[in-house]
Amino acid sequence: MEPTEPFDYLPVIVEVHVGSREMAVEELLQLEPGAVFTLDRSAGEMLDVLVAGVRVASAEVVVTEDRLGVRITECEEENAA
């Protein structure tokens, strides 16, 4: 795909949001290596792909060789090509 706009080469940070959890500072300070805590998402639930804090797509986790990646499963309507 050829760039058509002057900003097409502008680099952006793409983030993938796995989940979150509210935690008291006391709980946070008690974390140590090996500690496990749950997030607000179910296993297998789609992840959010964000650009500049805006959700642009949903994705699922994939493993390619020794790296984690994401497979886009759905694009937000206003962001679709």
C-alpha positions, 0 to 999 in steps of 0.5 A, spaced: 500 500 500 502 506 497 502 512 502 497 517 500 497 522 506 503 526 508 503 523 515 503 516 513 510 515 515 509 518 522 511 513 527 506 511 532 506 507 538 501 501 538 499 498 545 495 492 546 491 492 553 491 485 556 487 487 562 487 491 569 485 490 576 484 495 582 489 493 587 490 497 594 498 499 595 498 494 601 497 489 596 502 492 591 507 492 596 506 485 598 507 482 591 514 478 590 517 474 584 512 468 583 506 472 585 499 471 581 493 476 580 487 476 576 485 481 571 478 483 569 478 479 563 476 472 561 481 467 558 480 467 551 477 474 551 479 479 545 485 484 547 484 491 545 489 494 540 490 502 542 493 507 538 494 514 542 490 511 547 484 510 542 481 503 541 482 501 534 482 494 533 481 487 537 486 482 537 488 475 540 495 473 542 499 468 537 506 466 538 511 466 532 517 462 534 520 465 540 516 472 540 509 474 542 504 477 537 497 479 536 492 477 530 487 482 529 480 479 529 476 486 528 477 493 526 473 499 529 469 501 523 471 508 523 478 506 523 477 500 517 481 501 511 
